[in-house]
């Protein structure tokens, strides 16, 4: 199974579909920092889900660079595999391929750890906001993070003394200091090109007033971190984010090759092809991603998200057709109600 950037192979269709959806979601988050043209890889990244008995490497995953700079990701697909590790492995493979394609092998060799860890954190915490609360608590207990070691570390070095999850705060600090988006994207991509961004970051965060005292990168980071750790964090998505994500989740225009020919899925034809194994695996993967994200959905879009889950459950449990039609009607009604609610809220604000 493949999407625009990854191809997933393995022994279990459900797992393949799940990782396919997860990898597509990782790309969606990564597009905040990467150029669309730079993501136009000539070859997809191959993800192999390796069950027990077919693993010939140490650790949870292995990333290799094959001929013509194509990236291969092997995941140890056993019960010990966690969502956090899967997010990290997929993100690392994606950014390594981006670095190779855009900056060459030498740059990719020096790909900075913080960029990978920060983006992997964004993907993971978006799906598991409760884990973000745990990160917040750990960081509050140990708030004295040093910026230089985080920015200096390259993936090839694997410095065990650095807690990589702390790199998440680098991106958060950039956003909280209100650096412009093009500046953040530039700094992020410099890290993908193998550059230590400390000098560039320090220059970007200097106060604008000509008489103001210059600040060091560490002083800026410590101040931003103190502010971030001291405030209450909203782990609920903005309305537009939930709306766009749900809209993407129900786009089922995936080609399906059957004995009778190729068909295109959508919400209205889904029932007709519900018994096809490809459809079952496809819907199961989307259902699991939906469940992961429910705790983060904006309240305005909670009802359509829940009714979409019920609709997916009907497909997976082979409910009678009238129940599916009933679920579809409720979902479409909830979706329109949510959009009207958003428009009304925005008009009043």
C-alpha positions as CSV (number, residue, x, y, z in Angstrom):
1,X,0.0,0.0,0.0
2,X,1.4,3.4,-0.8
3,X,0.7,7.1,-0.5
4,X,2.5,10.1,-2.1
5,X,5.7,9.6,0.0
6,X,5.7,6.1,1.5
7,X,5.1,2.5,0.4
8,X,4.3,0.0,3.2
9,X,4.8,-3.7,2.9
10,X,4.2,-6.4,5.5
11,X,2.3,-9.6,6.3
12,X,-0.8,-8.1,7.9
13,X,-3.1,-5.8,5.9
14,X,-4.5,-4.1,9.0
15,X,-1.0,-3.1,10.1
16,X,-0.1,-2.0,6.6
17,X,-3.1,0.3,6.4
18,X,-2.5,1.7,9.8
19,X,1.2,2.6,9.1
20,X,0.1,4.0,5.7
21,X,-2.3,6.4,7.4
22,X,0.2,7.3,10.1
23,X,2.9,8.1,7.5
24,X,0.6,10.2,5.5
25,X,-0.4,12.1,8.7
26,X,3.3,12.6,9.5
27,X,3.8,14.3,6.1
28,X,0.8,16.5,6.8
29,X,2.5,17.8,10.0
30,X,5.9,18.1,8.3
31,X,4.5,20.3,5.6
32,X,4.5,23.1,8.1
33,X,8.2,23.3,7.8
34,X,9.1,21.7,4.4
35,X,8.8,23.0,0.9
36,X,6.2,21.3,-1.3
37,X,8.7,21.1,-4.2
38,X,11.3,19.6,-1.8
39,X,8.9,16.8,-0.9
40,X,8.5,15.7,-4.6
41,X,10.8,12.7,-4.1
42,X,11.5,10.7,-7.2
43,X,11.0,7.4,-5.2
44,X,8.8,6.6,-2.3
45,X,10.2,5.6,1.1
46,X,9.8,1.9,1.6
47,X,8.6,0.8,5.0
48,X,8.9,-2.9,5.8
49,X,6.9,-4.2,8.8
50,X,9.0,-7.1,10.0
51,X,7.4,-9.6,12.4
52,X,9.3,-11.7,14.9
53,X,11.6,-14.1,13.1
54,X,12.4,-11.9,10.2
55,X,14.3,-9.2,12.0
56,X,18.0,-9.0,11.3
57,X,18.9,-5.8,13.1
58,X,19.2,-4.4,16.7
59,X,16.7,-2.0,18.2
60,X,13.1,-1.1,17.2
61,X,13.9,0.1,13.7
62,X,16.5,0.4,11.1
63,X,17.0,3.1,8.4
64,X,19.2,2.5,5.4
65,X,20.1,4.4,2.3
66,X,19.8,2.3,-0.8
67,X,20.9,2.9,-4.4
68,X,20.2,6.3,-5.9
69,X,19.7,7.7,-2.3
70,X,16.4,6.0,-1.7
71,X,15.5,5.5,2.0
72,X,14.4,2.1,3.5
73,X,12.8,1.8,6.9
74,X,12.5,-1.5,8.7
75,X,10.2,-1.6,11.7
76,X,10.3,-4.4,14.3
77,X,6.6,-5.0,14.1
78,X,6.0,-6.8,17.3
79,X,3.9,-6.1,20.4
80,X,6.7,-4.0,21.9
81,X,6.4,-1.4,19.1
82,X,4.8,1.8,20.4
83,X,3.1,4.7,18.6
84,X,5.9,7.0,19.9
85,X,8.6,4.9,18.3
86,X,6.7,4.5,15.1
87,X,6.2,8.2,14.8
88,X,9.9,8.8,15.5
89,X,11.0,6.2,12.9
90,X,8.7,7.4,10.2
91,X,9.7,11.1,10.8
92,X,13.4,10.2,10.7
93,X,13.0,8.4,7.4
94,X,11.0,11.2,5.9
95,X,13.5,13.9,7.0
96,X,16.5,11.9,5.9
97,X,15.0,11.4,2.5
98,X,14.2,15.1,2.3
99,X,17.8,16.0,3.3
100,X,19.2,13.6,0.7
101,X,17.0,14.8,-2.1
102,X,17.4,18.5,-1.4
103,X,20.9,18.9,0.2
104,X,22.9,15.7,-0.8
105,X,24.6,12.9,1.1
106,X,27.1,15.0,3.0
107,X,24.3,17.2,4.5
108,X,22.2,14.2,5.3
109,X,25.1,12.7,7.2
110,X,25.0,15.7,9.5
111,X,21.2,15.9,9.8
112,X,20.5,17.5,13.2
113,X,18.8,15.4,15.8
114,X,16.7,18.2,17.2
115,X,14.8,18.7,14.0
116,X,13.8,15.0,13.8
117,X,12.9,14.8,17.5
118,X,10.9,18.0,17.4
119,X,8.9,17.0,14.4
120,X,8.3,13.5,15.7
121,X,7.1,15.0,18.9
122,X,4.6,17.2,17.1
123,X,3.2,14.1,15.3
124,X,3.0,12.0,18.4
125,X,1.6,14.6,20.8
126,X,-1.0,15.6,18.2
127,X,-2.3,12.0,18.4
128,X,-1.7,11.5,22.1
129,X,-2.2,14.8,23.9
130,X,-2.1,13.1,27.3
131,X,1.5,12.3,26.7
132,X,2.2,16.0,26.1
133,X,1.0,16.6,29.6
134,X,3.6,14.0,30.9
135,X,6.3,15.8,28.9
136,X,5.3,19.1,30.5
137,X,5.5,17.6,33.9
138,X,8.9,16.1,33.3
139,X,10.2,19.3,31.9
140,X,8.9,21.3,34.8
141,X,10.8,19.0,37.1
142,X,14.0,19.6,35.2
143,X,13.7,23.0,33.4
144,X,17.4,23.8,33.0
145,X,17.9,22.7,29.3
146,X,21.1,23.7,27.5
147,X,20.5,24.9,24.0
148,X,23.9,24.3,22.5
149,X,24.1,20.5,23.0
150,X,20.6,20.1,21.5
151,X,21.5,22.1,18.4
152,X,24.9,20.5,18.0
153,X,23.8,16.9,18.1
154,X,23.7,15.1,14.7
155,X,21.8,11.8,14.2
156,X,24.9,9.9,13.4
157,X,26.4,10.8,16.8
158,X,23.5,9.5,18.9
159,X,24.5,11.3,22.1
160,X,22.8,9.3,24.8
161,X,23.3,12.1,27.3
162,X,20.8,14.2,25.4
163,X,17.1,13.6,26.1
164,X,15.8,14.0,22.6
165,X,12.2,14.7,23.6
166,X,13.5,18.0,25.0
167,X,14.1,19.1,21.4
168,X,10.3,19.5,21.1
169,X,10.7,22.7,23.1
170,X,13.0,24.3,20.5
171,X,10.2,24.5,17.9
172,X,7.8,25.5,20.7
173,X,10.1,28.3,21.8
174,X,10.4,29.6,18.2
175,X,6.7,29.8,17.9
176,X,6.1,31.4,21.3
177,X,8.6,34.1,20.5
178,X,6.6,34.9,17.4
179,X,9.3,34.4,14.9
180,X,7.8,34.6,11.5
181,X,6.9,31.4,9.8
182,X,9.4,31.8,6.9
183,X,12.2,32.3,9.6
184,X,11.1,29.1,11.4
185,X,11.0,27.1,8.2
186,X,14.4,28.4,7.2
187,X,16.0,27.5,10.5
188,X,14.4,24.0,10.4
189,X,15.6,23.4,6.9
190,X,19.1,24.5,7.8
191,X,19.1,21.8,10.4
192,X,18.1,19.3,7.7
193,X,21.0,20.5,5.6
194,X,23.3,19.5,8.5
195,X,23.9,23.1,9.8
196,X,24.2,24.0,13.5
197,X,21.6,26.9,13.6
198,X,22.7,28.4,16.9
199,X,24.3,31.5,15.3
200,X,21.4,32.0,12.9
201,X,18.8,31.5,15.7
202,X,20.6,33.9,18.0
203,X,20.6,36.5,15.3
204,X,16.9,36.0,14.6
205,X,15.8,36.5,18.2
206,X,17.6,39.7,18.9
207,X,15.4,42.6,20.2
208,X,14.3,45.0,17.5
209,X,15.0,48.2,19.6
210,X,18.4,49.6,18.5
211,X,19.3,50.5,22.1
212,X,18.3,47.1,23.6
213,X,21.0,44.8,25.0
214,X,21.8,41.8,22.8
215,X,20.7,38.4,24.2
216,X,22.5,35.0,23.9
217,X,20.7,32.1,22.4
218,X,20.7,30.3,25.8
219,X,19.2,33.4,27.5
220,X,16.5,33.5,24.9
221,X,15.8,29.8,25.1
222,X,15.7,29.8,29.0
223,X,13.2,32.7,29.0
224,X,11.0,31.1,26.4
225,X,11.1,27.8,28.2
226,X,10.2,29.4,31.5
227,X,7.2,31.0,29.9
228,X,6.1,27.8,28.1
229,X,6.4,25.6,31.2
230,X,4.7,28.2,33.4
231,X,1.5,28.6,31.3
232,X,-1.5,26.5,31.0
233,X,-1.5,24.6,27.7
234,X,-4.6,24.1,25.6
235,X,-4.3,20.6,24.1
236,X,-7.5,21.0,22.1
237,X,-7.2,21.8,18.4
238,X,-8.4,25.0,16.8
239,X,-11.7,24.6,14.9
240,X,-10.1,25.0,11.5
241,X,-7.6,22.3,12.3
242,X,-10.3,19.8,13.4
243,X,-12.4,20.7,10.4
244,X,-9.6,20.2,7.9
245,X,-8.5,17.0,9.4
246,X,-12.0,15.4,9.5
247,X,-12.6,16.6,5.9
248,X,-9.4,14.8,4.8
249,X,-10.3,11.7,6.8
250,X,-13.6,11.2,4.9
251,X,-12.0,11.6,1.5
252,X,-12.1,8.0,0.4
253,X,-11.3,8.5,-3.2
254,X,-8.9,5.6,-3.2
255,X,-8.8,3.4,-6.3
256,X,-9.9,-0.2,-5.5
257,X,-9.1,-3.0,-8.0
258,X,-11.7,-5.8,-8.0
259,X,-12.3,-8.7,-10.4
260,X,-15.0,-6.5,-12.0
261,X,-12.6,-3.7,-12.6
262,X,-11.4,-0.6,-10.8
263,X,-13.8,1.4,-8.6
264,X,-13.5,4.6,-6.6
265,X,-14.7,4.7,-3.0
266,X,-16.7,7.4,-1.3
267,X,-19.0,7.6,1.6
268,X,-22.0,6.6,-0.5
269,X,-20.4,3.7,-2.4
270,X,-18.6,2.4,0.7
271,X,-21.4,0.1,1.8
272,X,-21.4,-1.7,-1.6
273,X,-17.8,-2.7,-1.3
274,X,-17.7,-3.1,2.5
275,X,-16.9,-6.9,2.4
276,X,-13.7,-6.4,0.3
277,X,-10.6,-7.1,2.5
278,X,-8.9,-4.0,1.1
279,X,-11.9,-1.8,2.2
280,X,-11.9,-3.4,5.7
281,X,-8.3,-2.7,6.2
282,X,-8.5,0.8,4.8
283,X,-11.4,1.7,7.2
284,X,-9.9,-0.1,10.2
285,X,-6.7,2.1,9.8
286,X,-8.7,5.3,9.6
287,X,-10.9,4.3,12.5
288,X,-7.9,3.7,14.8
289,X,-6.3,7.0,13.8
290,X,-9.7,8.7,14.6
291,X,-9.8,7.1,18.0
292,X,-6.3,8.3,18.8
293,X,-7.2,11.8,18.0
294,X,-10.6,12.1,19.6
295,X,-9.3,13.6,22.8
296,X,-7.8,16.5,20.8
297,X,-10.8,17.3,18.5
298,X,-12.2,20.7,19.0
299,X,-15.6,20.5,20.8
300,X,-17.3,22.1,17.8
301,X,-16.4,19.1,15.7
302,X,-16.7,16.4,18.4
303,X,-20.1,15.3,17.3
304,X,-19.3,14.7,13.6
305,X,-16.0,13.0,14.7
306,X,-18.0,10.7,17.0
307,X,-20.7,10.0,14.3
308,X,-18.0,9.3,11.8
309,X,-16.5,6.7,14.2
310,X,-20.0,5.1,14.5
311,X,-20.2,5.0,10.7
312,X,-16.8,3.3,10.4
313,X,-17.8,0.8,13.2
314,X,-20.9,-0.1,11.1
315,X,-18.6,-1.0,8.1
316,X,-16.3,-3.0,10.3
317,X,-19.0,-4.9,12.1
318,X,-21.1,-5.5,8.9
319,X,-24.2,-3.8,10.4
320,X,-27.4,-3.9,8.4
321,X,-27.7,-1.4,5.5
322,X,-30.4,0.6,7.1
323,X,-28.1,1.2,10.1
324,X,-25.3,2.4,7.8
325,X,-27.7,4.8,6.1
326,X,-28.8,6.0,9.5
327,X,-25.2,6.6,10.6
328,X,-24.4,8.3,7.3
329,X,-27.4,10.7,7.7
330,X,-26.4,11.5,11.3
331,X,-22.8,12.2,10.3
332,X,-23.7,14.5,7.4
333,X,-26.1,16.3,9.7
334,X,-23.5,16.7,12.5
335,X,-21.0,17.9,9.9
336,X,-23.2,20.6,8.6
337,X,-24.2,21.6,12.2
338,X,-20.6,21.9,13.2
339,X,-19.7,24.1,10.2
340,X,-22.6,26.4,10.9
341,X,-21.6,26.5,14.6
342,X,-18.1,27.5,13.6
343,X,-19.3,30.2,11.2
344,X,-21.6,31.6,13.9
345,X,-18.8,31.6,16.5
346,X,-16.4,33.4,14.1
347,X,-19.1,35.9,13.2
348,X,-19.7,36.8,16.8
349,X,-16.0,37.0,17.6
